[in-house]
């Protein structure tokens, strides 16, 4: 029994973050091999783009939206489509779509034309006149034609041969298909099927010749029919499909498999059992547009048929530098291994003075630890790059439903409550409670992002409260820290800035994105600097110099009024705001890829008073503790039962009030306008609920607190290794199993975030030493590195 217990204890001891990260690394290698095999399977004939995935496979999601296999489908609006066509027309490219076949192909033509000409008179989707049709728009330089060829016979073959003979009139895209009418007129005759195969063989040569003329030919694999509404049998349709697949596989035609799956998935909605319903017809139109336009339009949420982003010089230099770090660490590790194998000792210089001993012993492993940490970061950045800057791993569109959002939220709450334990701390918002709060907020934000819940205004506004809460807590923490410790030095400033910006700057260099793209880090950094300036500006007010000096509180009030006034003035004049923040060289810190300041303006004004609320709340807590208004030095309640009950009811009312406001808002703009004025209500209400009771205040969730320690890394890492395509989609390592894939990518993402957090802690003393002179030296070196980058990006 004792041996069994000890064995179980050993197993439990092995379940830790270190071994989890080893497992994560092995899983990434396995998935890399798996996806390499997938690329070999799909790309030997069709290249490395995802067009093959777009037309070959896919599935319906819960909202009946079509999800292609392994890539993201951009929902083209009429405006998007015309923008694509104008872009191609501007560069002299003529767009020519040709649809050849029976009534099913004619329906595809009608759906495509109706999408382009939404502001014009629509063409009926289901009409069966046996005639050729055409659509022409000179402004967009597009020609769309339908050629009635219900049988695979000489007429269809002659049309293809004519396009081969023409020098300039070969279509860009040819959608072709036929089988239905042959079955209807054959009376299940095998001779007709044999003739069908012969004509398919005759079709191969003109298809290959058109391919050489840069035409893309899509052969539509026939979708099954609803046999309750028609006499045609699906087994006959399958025979014709098999014949087309067998013969055209060896040609340059692309077999459009996904159109069969689209029709099959919504067969019951077919109006006549043969033709597509309106929704699957739209999906087919979207597939054609994504195939034709994505390469030119570069939509972030459209990765199908889109080539990878080109590398920049900064990215190349960054990865070369990281590779050098890996090489140095490998050499040092190999040298240490040889010494260990030979039983040798690594001799150190004998110190001349006794106080030299510690520094020399520390220096023996300093460089090894430094380069080992940089090596780990290099490997992680390579994983980031492969996930989101290449097509090696797959990506899919997000999917939102109330069930998909609230179910993981429920799981998170249950896990958080399960891992609760007593804290040794009793103060309001003590360290364990702060980490817990940051942890559960971050997990909710992650669920919000991965499910695409931003379309729901009420949820979106509550997520904005969580973002504001981080700034509120930042103001609270920094004011309390300086008040009690009086540490307002340069070392403290740069250490906090390094922790807030190390991963952000690294991602900017490796992933070729502007600093403002990762808005959470810049937002925290900017407001931290504002807090630092507020606290460092004389007179510096701390608990020691204000204990017997009431005037210090007056000075503090003046500083608050000045800070509030500056923020309000910037808010009242957007022009003045832009003149300040678009001034070079710091303009690059606040603009997006499109050189636009409005994203920063929106986020800045949304949370402009959050740090003030946090610092004011810190003053209230400090005042209450100093004058014994409440007692948080033990496990008892803060107030008497009557006051505690009143505070609890008021807190519940506060949270309910904000929620009611979000329901009453007609749009996001209205909610955002009042957000900055009322956001403190739900935040302070939650803090009251969490701290009034001594039982609640002195217990915390270690599960949430663990995530709270790495909340910054989680928020920034999700952009590329959990989500995909710059947060517009989700990463797919295991295609076909969305729930299992989410579990796996979440595990890998959390392990990577935790390791980044550990690397940041390891590098912190190297980047920001304890000596302020060395800190300034490193800062100057950092600026020296930024200067050529800034010149390259036009900062100066």
MARKEMAR-952531 format. One record per atom (N, C-alpha, C): z, y, x. Coordinates in steps of 0.05 Angstrom, whole numbers, plus 5000, padded with zeros to 4 digits. Layout:
ZYX;...
This chain:
500049765017;500050005000;500050255017;501650245039;501750465057;499150515071;497850285079;495250305092;493150415073;493250335047;491350445028;491750745024;494250835023;494851115020;493851275044;494351165068;493551305092;490451315094;489151105084;486251105085;485151315065;486351335042;485451535023;485951815034;488251855047;488852115058;486752185080;485951995096;483952045116;481252125103;480551985081;478052055068;478152335057;480552405045;480852675034;480652885056;481852825079;481753015102;478853055111;477152855108;474452885117;472753055098;473753095074;472353265055;473053555060;471553685077;472053965084;469454105089;469654365093;467254535096;465554455120;466954375141;465454305166;463654065161;464753855149;463053615144;461053675122;461753845103;459853915081;457454055093;457854225113;455554355126;453854165143;455153965154;453553765169;451853605149;452953535126;451453405105;449153575095;449753835092;447654025082;445354035102;445954035128;443854045148;442053795147;443353565144;441753315142;440053315117;441153415095;439653435070;437253615073;437553835087;435254015091;433053875107;433853725127;431853575143;430453375126;431953235109;430753035091;428753165072;429553385060;427753525041;425353645056;425653725080;423453825096;421353595100;422353355106;420553135109;419153065083;420653075061;419553015035;417353205027;417853465032;415853665024;413453655043;413953575068;411653535087;409853315076;410953105066;409352895054;407852985029;409153155013;407853264989;405453434997;405753595019;403553765028;401253595038;401953375052;399853195061;398253075038;399753005017;398552884993;396653084979;397553334975;396053524959;394153694976;394753725002;393253935017;391053825035;390853565037;388753455055;385953545045;385653555019;383053625008;382953914998;385254014989;385154274975;386454504989;387254465014;388454685029;391454715023;392554925036;395454955034;396455135012;394555244996;395555414974;396455234950;397655374931;398855224908;396955214884;394455284887;392555264865;392354974855;392554784873;392354504865;394754434846;397054544853;399454494836;399054624809;397854864809;397655014784;395954854763;393754734772;392054604752;392454304750;394354194766;394653904766;397053814749;399253964749;401653854736;403354084726;405354014710;407254214700;408754094677;410354264664;412054164642;412754404624;413454344599;414554554581;417554584586;418454834588;421254884589;422354914561;424954954559;426354954533;425255164514;424255394525;423255604508;420255574503;419155334508;416355274504;414455444522;415555544544;413855674564;412955464584;410555494594;409355294612;410255354640;411255144654;412055164682;410254994699;408555114715;406854954733;408554804754;407454594765;408854434784;409054594811;411454674818;412054774845;411355064850;410355214831;409655494836;410255664811;410255924814;411056104793;408556224780;408656234753;406556344737;407156624728;405556814736;406057094727;404857124699;406457244681;405457284654;403657534653;401057494654;399257724655;399057854628;399558114627;399058274603;396258364604;395458494583;392758614582;392458824604;394558974609;394459184630;394259054657;395858844662;395658704688;392858594693;391758474672;389058354675;386958574682;387058794668;385159004674;385559134701;388059144710;388659244737;387359064758;387558804753;386358604772;383358644772;382158664749;379258684747;378258944759;379759164755;378959424767;379159404797;381259274807;381559244836;379159104848;378358884835;376058734845;373458894843;373259034820;370859194816;370659424837;372959534844;373059754863;371959674890;372559424898;371659314923;368959174921;367559224898;364859124895;364658834887;366758714877;366758434869;366058414840;364158254833;363358214805;364857964794;366057994771;367557784759;365757654737;365357394740;363657244722;365056984715;365956954690;367056704680;365056574662;364756314665;362856164649;364355924637;364055884611;365255664596;362955494585;362855244593;360655074584;361854824571;361054764547;362054524534;361954544504;363854394492;363854374463;365854574450;366754514426;368454704412;371154744425;372154544440;374654584455;374254794477;372054784491;371554974512;370955254500;369755244476;369255504463;371855634455;373855474447;376455594441;377755724465;377355594489;378355724513;376955984519;374355994513;372856244517;373956464498;374356394473;375356584453;378156694461;379856514469;382556594477;382456774502;380756714521;380556884545;379457164538;377357174522;376157434515;378157594498;379557474480;381457614464;383757734481;384457604502;386557714520;385557954534;383057954543;381958174558;381558414540;380558364516;379758584497;381758614475;384358634481;386458644461;386258904445;385259114457;384959364443;382359384427;380759174428;378259164413;378558964391;376358924376;376458734354;376558444366;378458294356;378858024367;376757834357;376057644374;374257424367;375857204353;374957094331;376456884319;376856644338;379256534338;379856324357;378456064349;378456004323;377255754314;374755824297;372555824309;370055844293;368055654306;366355524291;364855304302;361755354301;360755594300;357855624301;356855524329;354755374328;353655254352;351755444366;352855644379;351155844393;352455944418;350856044436;351956164460;353156434454;355256504470;356656764466;356956894493;357257154493;357757294518;359357544513;360857624533;362457864532;362058014558;361558274556;360958434580;362458704579;363758764601;365159024604;364259154630;362659364627;361559494651;363659634668;365759744654;367859884669;369359694687;369959464677;371459264692;369559084709;366959114704;364958954719;365458654715;365958574690;366458294683;364558194662;363657954666;361957814647;363157544641;363557494615;364657234606;362557124587;361756884592;359756754574;360556474566;359756404542;360156124533;357456004527;357155764538;354555624534;355155374518;353955354495;354355134477;352854884488;354454694498;353354444508;355254224501;355254134477;357253934468;356953654480;354553604491;354053344503;353553374533;354553184548;353953184576;351153074580;349153254580;346353174580;344753364597;342253364594;340453524610;341053824608;341753914584;342154204580;344354304598;346654164599;348854244615;348154244645;346754024653;345954004681;343954214689;342154284671;340154494677;341454764681;343454824665;344855084668;346155104696;347354894705;348554894732;346354924753;344154784750;341954804769;340755084770;340655214747;339555494746;341355674762;344055644759;345855814775;345655754805;345055504811;344655444840;342155584850;340055594834;337555724842;337756024844;339456144827;339756434827;341256524852;340456744863;341756834888;344456974883;344657134862;347057294859;348557244833;347657074816;348757054789;350556814786;351356684807;353156454804;355956544794;357056414774;359656504764;361856474784;363956634781;366356614798;367956364790;368256324764;369756104753;368055964732;367755704734;366355544714;368255344702;368755374676;370455184661;368555014645;368654754650;366754574639;368154324629;367154214607;368353964596;366853874572;366753614569;365353494546;366153204543;366653124518;367252844512;367552804482;368653004469;369352974441;366952924423;364853074427;362553044410;360952784416;361152704441;359852444448;361152214433;363852234431;365352024417;364752034387;364552274375;364052304347;361352194339;359352234356;356652154350;355951874359;357651744374;356951484386;357751254370;359651294351;360651074335;361950864353;363450964373;364850784392;362950614408;360550714414;358550554428;359150554458;358950324471;359350304500;356850414515;354550404502;352150514515;352450814519;353750954500;354151234503;355951294526;358051134530;359851174552;358451124579;356650924579;355150874604;353251104610;352051214589;350251454594;351951694603;354351714592;356151924600;356851914630;357251664640;357851634668;355351704686;353051624677;350551694692;350251994694;350652134672;350252424673;352452564689;354852444690;356952544707;356052534737;354752314743;353852274771;351652484777;349952544758;347852744762;349153024765;351553054754;352853314755;354153384782;354553184798;355953224824;354453404843;351853364846;350253524865;350353824858;349653904834;349754194828;352654304830;354654144824;357454244827;357954304857;357154124874;357654164903;356054394913;353654434903;352054664912;353254924902;354254934878;355655174868;358155234884;359555024892;361955064908;361255204934;358955134946;358155264971;357455554966;356855634941;356255914934;358856054925;361155944931;363756064926;364556064896;363255884881;364055844853;366255634852;368155674834;370355474830;369855344803;369655084803;368954924779;371454774770;372254814745;374454674733;373454484712;373854234716;373254034696;375653984679;375554034653;377854004635;378253714628;380453604637;381253334628;382053344599;380853184582;381153204553;384053154544;385153334529;387853294517;387653094494;389852944490;389852754467;389652904441;388952764420;388752874393;390852764375;391252904353;393152814333;391652624314;392152364317;390652164302;391352164272;393452304265;394052324236;392252524222;390952694238;389152904226;386252854231;385552654247;382752594253;382352294258;379952204256;379351924259;378851844288;378652024306;378151964334;380551824346;380051624363;382251474375;382651574404;385151594412;385851694438;385051504461;384951244454;384151054476;381251094484;379551174465;376751244472;376651494490;378251684482;378451934498;379351874526;381151684529;382151614556;379951484572;378151324560;375951204574;374151414586;373551614570;371851834579;373251994602;375752044598;377252174619;377252014646;377651764643;377751594667;375051594682;372851604666;370251614678;369851874693;370652094681;370452354694;372152364719;374552264718;376352264741;375152094764;374151864757;373151684777;370751804792;369051944778;366552044790;367052324803;368352504789;368652774798;370752804820;372452604824;374352624846;372952644872;370552544874;369052544899;367252784901;367552974883;365953224883;367653454890;366553694889;368053944895;369254054869;369053924847;370254014823;373253974823;374654154811;377554134809;378254014781;379653794781;380353684755;382753834743;382253954720;384354114707;386153924691;388053804705;389853614692;391853754673;392753984681;394954114666;394154194638;391554234633;390754304606;391254064587;391053824597;391653594581;394653584574;396253644594;399153644590;400053864571;398654094573;399254324555;398654244526;396354134521;395654044494;397453824484;398053634501;399653404493;402453494486;403553694500;406353774495;406753914469;404654034457;404854174431;402754064412;402353804412;400253684396;400753724366;403353714358;403953744330;403254014318;403154214335;402454484326;399454534324;397854334332;394954374330;394054414301;392354604296;391554664268;389854434256;388354294272;386554084261;386853824276;388853814294;389253564309;387553534333;385553714337;383653704359;383953944378;384054174366;384154424382;386954514387;387254684407;389854784415;391054984395;393654974393;395055184378;394955444393;395955664381;395755924394;397355944420;399755834420;401455854444;400355704467;399655444465;398455314488;395755434497;394355554478;391855694486;392455924505;394656074498;395456294516;396256184543;397555954544;398255844570;395755784587;393755684574;391255624589;389955884600;390056094583;388956354593;390556454617;393156424615;394856514637;394356354663;393756104661;393155944684;390556044697;388556094681;385956204692;386456464706;387956644694;388456904706;390056894731;392156724732;393656684756;391956574778;390256384772;388456274792;386556474803;385656664787;383656854795;384757104808;387157194798;388157464806;390457464825;391957254827;394457264842;394157334871;391957244883;391457294911;391157594917;390057734898;389558024902;391858194892;393258114871;395258284859;398058254872;398658024884;401157994899;403658054881;403657954857;406057984841;408257804852;410657904852;412857754864;413457504847;412957514822;413557284805;411057114800;409057144817;406556974814;405856854841;406956624847;406456494873;404256294872;403356214848;401156024846;398556164856;397056024873;394556124884;394956384900;397356424910;397856664926;398456584954;397156714974;397656635002;400256755011;401256655033;403856745043;403557025055;405857155056;406057425066;405457425096;403957615106;403257625135;405757715150;405957625175;408157685192;407857965205;410058085210;410058345224;410958315253;410358515268;411258515297;414258495299;415658635281;418558635282;419658355276;418358215257;419257935251;418757755276;416457785288;415857615311;417757665334;418357925339;420257985361;423057885354;423757915329;426457815321;426757525325;424757365316;424957075319;424656985348;423157135364;423057065392;425857115405;427157335398;429857385408;431757165400;431657085375;433356875365;432756605380;430156565385;429456315400;430556315428;430556555441;431756575467;434756515466;436056615445;438956545442;439356245439;437656115424;437855825420;437455685447;435455775463;434955655488;437355685508;438455925508;440755975526;443155805518;443655795491;445855625481;445455335488;442955245485;442254965492;442754895521;441955085539;442355045567;445355035574;446855215562;449755225567;451054975556;450254885533;451354645521;450754405538;448254385548;447454165565;449054155591;449454395602;451054415627;453854325623;455054405600;457854315594;457954015589;455853905577;455753615572;455553465598;453953555617;453653425643;456353425658;457753655657;460353675670;462353475658;462253455631;464053275618;463452985624;460852915625;460152635630;460852555659;460552735678;461152675706;464152695712;465652785693;468552805697;469253035715;467453235717;467953465734;469453675719;470453865733;471954085721;470454345726;470754525707;469454785710;471454975723;470955035749;472855195764;472655485757;474855615758;475055905752;475956055777;475156305779;476156475801;479056525798;480556505820;483456555819;483856855816;485456925796;485857215791;487557345813;486757585820;488257735840;490957835829;490957905804;493358015791;494057835768;496557835760;497457655739;496257735712;495857995707;494758075682;491758015679;490557915701;487757845700;487357565688;489457405688;489157125681;487957085653;489057225633;488157185606;485157265602;484357485614;481557575611;479657385624;480457265647;478557085661;478356825645;480556725635;480456475620;478856505594;479156745582;477656795557;474656815563;473956935586;471056975592;469656715598;471156495604;469756245610;468256135586;469356175563;468056075538;466856285521;467156545528;466256765511;463256745507;461756725528;458856725526;457856475511;459056255516;458256015502;458756045472;461056145464;461656185435;459656385423;459056595439;457256805429;454456685423;453356535442;450656435439;450656195419;452856055417;452955845397;452855965369;454356175365;454256315339;451556425333;450256545353;447456645349;445556425343;445956185355;444255955350;444455865321;446955855311;447355785283;445955975265;446256235271;444956435255;441856415256;440856335279;437956305282;436956075265;438355855265;437555625248;437655705218;439655845211;439855935182;437656125175;436956305193;434756495187;432056355186;431656145201;429255985199;429055855172;431355755163;431355635136;430755845115;431956075117;431356295099;428356355098;427256375122;424456455124;422656245112;423155985118;421455775107;421655765077;424155805066;424455795037;422956005022;422956255033;421956475016;419656625028;418756565052;416456695064;414156505070;414456265060;412256065063;412055915036;409955765034;409555585010;410455305016;412055265037;412854995044;414554875023;416655025014;418254934992;417255054966;417754924944;416655014918;418455224905;417255364886;418655564871;417855544842;419755604824;419255604796;420355844782;419255904759;420156134743;422956074732;424456294728;427156264716;426856194686;429056074676;429056004648;431756084636;431556244615;434056334602;434356214574;436656124568;437556064541;440556104540;441556134517;444456174515;445955934526;444855694521;446155454531;446055444561;443755514573;443555494602;445255704616;445955924602;447756124614;450656054610;451455994586;454255954580;455355694590;453655484592;454655224602;455755244630;454155354650;455355374677;457655564678;457755774661;460055954660;462455784651;462155614632;464355444623;465255254645;463455134659;464154964682;465755114703;464855354709;466255514729;469055584720;469455654695;472055714685;473955474687;472855244679;474554994679;475354934708;473454944727;474154894755;476155094766;475755344758;477655554768;480455504758;480655434732;483355384721;484555124733;482854934740;483954674750;485254714778;483954884794;484954934821;486755184822;488755184806;490655414807;493155324822;494455514835;496855454850;498555704853;501055674861;502855894865;502056054890;502356314888;501956494911;504656574922;504656614948;507056714961;507457014957;505357144947;505357434943;505857504914;507257724910;507957804882;506958084875;505858234894;504958504889;502558514869;502258744857;499858784840;497358774858;495358624849;492858594864;493458524893;495058314897;495558214924;493058074934;493057994960;490757894973;489557654959;491157454951;490157224937;488757294911;489957484896;488857564871;486257724875;486157884896;483658034901;481357844908;481857644924;479857444930;479057284906;480957214889;480357074865;478557244847;479157494844;477557674827;474757704838;474457744864;471857764875;470257504872;471757274874;470357014872;469256964844;470856994823;469856924797;467657124788;467957374797;465857574790;463257494804;463357404828;460957334843;459657084830;461256894822;460056654809;458756724783;459856904767;458656994742;455957134748;455957304769;453557444777;451357254785;452157044800;450156844809;448956694785;450656624766;449556484742;447656674727;448456924725;446757134712;444057154726;443957144752;441457174766;439756924764;440856694767;439256444767;438156374740;439456464719;438556404692;436756624680;436456844695;434757064685;435857194660;438557224658;439857334634;439657634632;438157764650;437958054650;436558154625;435157984611;433758064587;435658114563;438158024566;440158064545;441858304552;441658514537;442858774544;445958754547;447258614528;450158594529;451058454554;449758234562;450458094586;449958274610;447658414610;446958584633;448958804638;449958924616;451859144619;454559034629;455358794621;457858684631;457558604661;455158524669;454758474698;454958734714;453958954702;454259214715;457259294718;458859204699;461759254702;462859104726;461858854730;462758704753;461958834780;459558934781;458659074805;460359324810;460959474788;462759704790;465559624799;466359384791;469059284798;469359254828;467159164841;467259134870;467759404883;466459614873;466859884884;469659984877;470559924853;473360004845;475359874864;474959614870;476859474887;476559574916;474159644924;473759764951;475360014954;475260194934;476760434935;479760384935;480560194918;483460114917;484460004944;482959814955;483759684980;483959885003;481860045006;481760225029;483860445028;484260545004;486360755001;489160635006;489660394995;492260265000;492660195029;490560105042;490760035070;491460275088;489960495084;490460735100;493160855093;493960845067;496460965059;498860825072;498660565073;500960405085;500860385115;498460365126;498260325155;497360565171;496160755158;495260995172;492960955192;491560725190;489460655208;486860775198;485960995211;483561125204;481761165228;482060975248;480661005273;477760905272;476460955294;473560885297;473160585296;475060435309;474760145310;474860025282;476760115266;476960025239;474460085223;473360325227;470860405213;468560215219;468060175245;465760015253;466159715247;468659625247;469059345240;468359295211;469159465193;468459435165;465459475161;464159665175;461259695172;459759455183;460759335204;459459095215;459658865195;461958825183;462258605164;460558655139;460158895132;458558955108;455558945113;454758985139;451859015145;450658815163;452158635175;450958445194;448858275181;449558145158;447657975145;445358135133;445958375123;443858545111;441758625131;442658725154;440758815175;439158575186;440558345189;439158105199;436958025180;437558025154;435557955134;433258155134;433858405137;431758605138;429758555160;430758475184;429058425207;427558165204;428857955193;427557695192;425757665168;426457795145;424957755121;423057985113;422958185131;421158415127;421558555100;424058625095;424758775071;426359025079;426059245063;427559485070;430559445065;432159615077;435059605075;435959615046;434659775030;435459825002;434859584984;433159404994;432459164978;434958994973;436658974992;439258834989;441359034980;441159134956;442559374948;445559354949;446659104946;449559074944;450859164971;449759074993;450959145019;450659445024;448359565021;448159865024;449960015005;450259924980;451960064961;454860064970;455859824979;458559804989;458859975015;456859975032;457060115058;457160415053;455460515035;455360805030;458060905019;458960764999;461460854986;463860805004;463760605022;465860575042;465960815060;463560915069;463461155086;464561395071;463961415046;465061635030;468161625029;469161385025;472061345025;473261415052;471961325073;472961385100;472961685106;470861815098;470762105102;472962245086;473362155062;475462265044;478162235057;478761995068;481361945079;481762065107;479562075122;479762175150;479762485151;478662605131;478462905131;481363015130;481963205148;484663315148;485263475123;487763465114;490063315126;489963025119;490562855138;490762565133;493462505119;493262375097;495662335080;496362045079;498761975088;499661695088;502461685076;503561455073;506261415062;508361545079;507961545105;510061665123;510161965121;507862095122;507962395122;508262515094;508162345073;508362455046;511062375033;512662225047;515162125035;517062355028;517262545045;519062775040;517563045039;514963025034;513263265034;511563255009;512463394988;511063404963;508363534965;508063714985;505463864988;503163674994;503863445007;501663255013;500263164988;501763134966;500463054941;498663274930;499363514935;497663744927;495063744943;495263694970;492863674987;491163434977;492463224970;490962984961;489463054935;490663204917;489363284892;486863454898;487163644918;484963814925;482663644936;483263444953;481163274964;479763114942;481263024922;479962884900;478163074884;479063314880;477363514865;474863574880;475063594907;472663644923;470663414922;471763174925;470062934924;468662914897;470162954876;469062934848;466963154845;467363394855;465463614852;462863554867;463163454891;460663384907;459063184893;460362974883;458862754868;457562864843;458963034829;457963144804;455563334809;455763494830;453563674836;451063514843;451363294859;449063124866;447863004840;449662924822;448762794797;447262994779;448163244779;446963434761;444163534770;443563494795;440963584805;439663354820;437763214806;436362994819;434563094842;433563334839;431863454860;433563494886;435963604883;437663644905;438463374918;438963184901;439662914909;437462794927;434962814917;432662714932;432262854959;432663114959;432363264984;434263175005;436663094997;438662995016;437962715026;437362545008;437062255015;434262185024;432362355021;429662285032;429162435058;431262555069;431062695095;430862485117;429062525135;428862335158;431062405178;432162205192;431161925194;432561735175;434561825160;436061635143;434561575117;432261695113;430761635089;430261335086;429661205108;429060915107;431260745096;433760845096;436060695086;436160705056;434760885043;435060925014;432560884998;430360845010;427860804995;427060514994;425460444975;424460164972;421960134988;420659904984;418159844998;415960044991;416060144966;414060334957;414760624964;416760654981;417660924989;418761084966;420160934948;421261054924;424261074925;425361304918;428261354919;429661304892;428061254871;429261244845;431061004841;430560784854;432260544852;435060614863;435160754885;437760844896;439061044878;437461234868;438561434849;439861294825;438561104814;439660964790;442260824797;442360674819;444760524826;447060714834;446360934848;448361124857;449661254833;448061354814;449261504791;450761314773;449961054772;451260864754;454260824763;454760824789;457460774799;458561004815;457861244807;458561474824;461561534823;462961454803;465861514802;467661264806;466361034812;467960784813;470060794835;469260894859;471260894881;473461094875;472861314860;474961504853;476961364834;475861214815;477661064797;479460874812;478260744832;479860554848;481960684864;481360904877;483361044893;485561164875;484761274852;486761384833;488661164823;487460934817;489160704809;491060624831;490160634856;491860574879;494260764880;493661024875;495861224875;497861164853;496861094829;498661024807;500460784814;499260584826;500860344834;502960424855;502060574875;503960664896;506160834885;505461014867;507561184854;509461014838;508360824822;510160654806;511960484823;510960394846;512760234864;514860414877;514060654885;515960834899;518260924880;517560984855;519661084837;520660874817;520160614824;521160394809;520460404779;518160494773;517160494746;516760204737;515960044756;515759754751;516559614776;517159354774;518059204797;516258964801;514758964823;512958734829;513858604855;516358614861;517458484885;518458204880;518258114855;519157844848;517257724828;518057494817;516357344798;516757434769;518257644764;518757724737;516557904726;516657964700;514658134688;514958424699;512758574697;512858844707;514559024690;514458984663;515959154645;517658984626;518959114609;520558974588;518558844569;519558664552;517858514534;516258704515;517658904505;516259084486;513959244500;514559344523;512459494538;510259304547;511059064556;509058874565;507158794543;508358754519;506658674496;504758904488;505859154489;504159384482;501859414503;502559374529;500559394550;498359184547;499258944539;497358724535;495458784512;496558884490;494858954467;492959174474;493959374489;492259594497;489959504516;490559314533;488559204552;486459054536;487258884517;485358744501;483558934485;484859144475;483359354460;481259484479;482059534504;480259664523;477859494529;478259234533;475959064538;474259044513;475459014490;473959004465;472459254460;473559484467;472159734463;469559754479;469759674505;467259684521;465159484511;466059244503;464159054492;462859164467;464459294450;463259414426;461259624432;461759784453;459959994461;457259864469;457359644484;454859514493;453259404469;454559324448;453159224425;451959454409;453259684410;452259914395;449960064408;449660024435;447460154450;444760054440;442860234436;440260144427;438460054450;439060154474;437460074498;439160104523;438060014545;439560024570;440060304579;438260484574;438560764583;441060884570;441460844544;443760944531;446360834542;446460574547;448860454558;449360554586;447260594602;447660684630;448760964631;447961134611;448861414611;451861434608;453061254593;455961274589;457561084606;456060914621;457460704636;459360824657;458561024672;460161124694;462761264683;462661344658;465061484647;467061294635;466261054627;468060874613;468460614628;467260574651;467360324665;470160254674;471860454679;474560394688;476260264666;475460294640;476960184618;477159874620;474859734621;475159444622;476359344649;475859494671;476959414697;480059434697;481059664689;483959704688;485259524667;483859474645;484859294625;485259014636;483158914650;483458654662;485758634682;486058844698;488258844718;490958834704;491258984682;493658974667;494158694656;492158564644;492458294634;493258104656;492158144679;492557954701;495257994715;496558234712;498958284727;501458344711;501258404685;503658464670;505558234670;504557994665;506257754665;506757664693;509257604699;509957504726;508657234732;508457064711;507156794715;504256824723;502757004708;499957044715;499657184742;501457364748;501157524773;501557354798;503357164796;504057014820;502656744822;500756694804;499056454807;496156554810;494656394824;491856464828;490156214830;487556244828;485756024830;484756014859;485455804873;484455774901;481455724901;480455614880;477555564877;476055834878;476856014860;475656274859;476156434885;478556414896;479256564920;477556474944;476856224945;475156124967;472456254966;471356274942;468756404938;468956704943;471356814936;471757104940;471657184969;472457014987;472357075015;469557105026;467656965013;464856975022;463057105001;464257284985;462657394962;460257554972;460557704994;458257865004;455957685013;456657475028;454657295038;453257145015;454757074994;453656944971;451657124957;452357374954;450657564939;448057604954;448157634981;445757694996;444057445002;445357215006;443856975013;442356864989;443256924965;441956814941;439056904939;438357134951;435757254949;433557054958;434156894978;432056744991;432456434992;434956344989;435356054992;436555924967;436856074946;437755964920;435756064899;435356314898;433156424882;430656414901;428456514891;426056504907;424256744900;422256784917;420357004912;421857264907;423757334925;425357574923;426757604897;428057384889;429857364865;428257334839;425657324839;424157304814;423957014804;424456824821;424356544813;426756394824;426456124824;428555954835;427255764855;428855694876;427855514896;427855224885;425755074892;425554794883;425254614907;427354454912;427254254933;426653974921;427453934896;427053674883;425453724857;422853724858;421253784834;421553574813;421453664788;421553484765;424353424755;426353514769;429153474761;430653744763;430253914744;431354194747;434354204750;435854044735;438754054736;439753954763;438753724772;439453614798;438653794820;436253914818;435254104838;437154334840;438154444818;439954674818;442554594832;443554354828;446054264841;445654254871;443354144879;442854104908;442454374922;440854544910;440354814923;442954974923;444654944902;447155094902;448954994925;449054744929;450754634951;449754734978;447154734982;446054825008;446455125011;446155274989;446455564990;449355644996;451255504984;454055574989;454855505017;453855275027;454455195055;453355405075;450855485070;449655685088;451155955087;452056035063;453456285060;456156275075;457456045073;460056015086;459656025116;457555895126;457055905155;456356185165;454856335149;454256605156;456856775158;458656725139;461256855140;462756795165;462756535173;464156455198;462856575223;460156585223;458756705245;459357005247;459557135224;460157425224;462957465237;464857295230;467557325241;467557265271;465857075279;465757015308;464457245324;462457375313;461057585327;462457855326;464357885307;465658135303;466958245328;468658095343;469958205367;467958275389;465558145389;463558205409;462158465402;461558495377;460158735368;461958985366;464458935358;466359155355;468959085370;469059135396;471459075411;473759245403;476159185414;478559335407;478559615420;477159645442;477059905456;474960085443;475660325435;473860495421;471560585438;471960595465;469760665483;467660455483;468460205483;466559985482;465059975455;466560065434;465260075407;463060275407;463560515418;461460725420;459160635437;459760495459;457660385476;455860195461;456960015446;455359815430;453859965408;455060165397;453660315376;451160455387;451460575410;449160705423;446960505430;447760275439;445760055445;444359975419;445859955397;444659885371;442660095362;443360355366;441560565359;439060555377;439460475402;437160455420;435160245411;436260025399;434559815388;433159915363;434560075347;433460165322;431260375325;431260525347;429360735352;426460635351;425760425367;422960325366;422360205338;424360085325;423859985298;423260215279;424860425282;424460655265;421760795269;420960805295;418360925301;416160755289;416460495291;414460315279;414260345249;416560405236;416560425207;416260715197;415860905216;415361185208;417861325200;420161255211;422661395204;422861665217;421461715239;421661965253;419062125250;
